Amino acid sequence: MEHQDIQKILADYAKRKEYYKTRYHNKVKNDPVQVEKARERARLHYKKNKEKRGEYYEKNKDIIKLMNKYRYYKKNNSMEQFISKYPNEYQLLLTEERVEPHPQLQVQVQVQEQ
C-alpha cells in the first residue's frame, strides 16, 4: 500500500465514525423503539449473566472486602491506622498491585517487619 492509500483509508474511517456518531446522537438515542430494544438487550444480559456475577464475587470475596476496608480508611484519612491494624493485608494489597504504596507509610511498614 502506498501512503496515499493509507491516508484515504484513514480519512474514510474518520468520516464513517463521525457519521455514526452524529446519527446516534440525532436519531437513535432519542428513538423510543431503539431505546426499548437497548433496554431489552440489557435485561437479557443481566438475566443471562446473573450467576457469573455471583461466582466472581465468591471467587474474589476476600480481596473485595479488603479493598472496601482500605477505601474506608483512605477516605477518612487514617491510613496510618489501617497499616498499623492490618499490616499483612496492606502487604497483600501491595503485592497484588491493587494499591499504590504511600511513601511515608511504606517506610513504617518496612520498619515493623524487621
C-alpha positions, 0 to 999 in steps of 0.5 A: 500500500502506498501512503496515499492509500493509507491516508484515504483509508484513514480519512474514510474511517474518520468520516464513517465514525463521525457519521455514526456518531452524529446519527446516534446522537440525532436519531437513535438515542432519542428513538423510543423503539431503539431505546426499548430494544437497548433496554431489552438487550440489557435485561437479557444480559443481566438475566443471562449473566446473573450467576457469573456475577455471583461466582466472581464475587465468591471467587474474589470475596476476600480481596473485595472486602479488603479493598472496601476496608482500605477505601474506608480508611483512605477516605477518612484519612487514617491510613496510618491506622489501617497499616498499623491494624492490618499490616499483612493485608496492606502487604497483600494489597501491595503485592497484588498491585491493587494499591499504590504504596504511600511513601511515608507509610511504606517506610513504617511498614518496612520498619515493623517487619524487621 
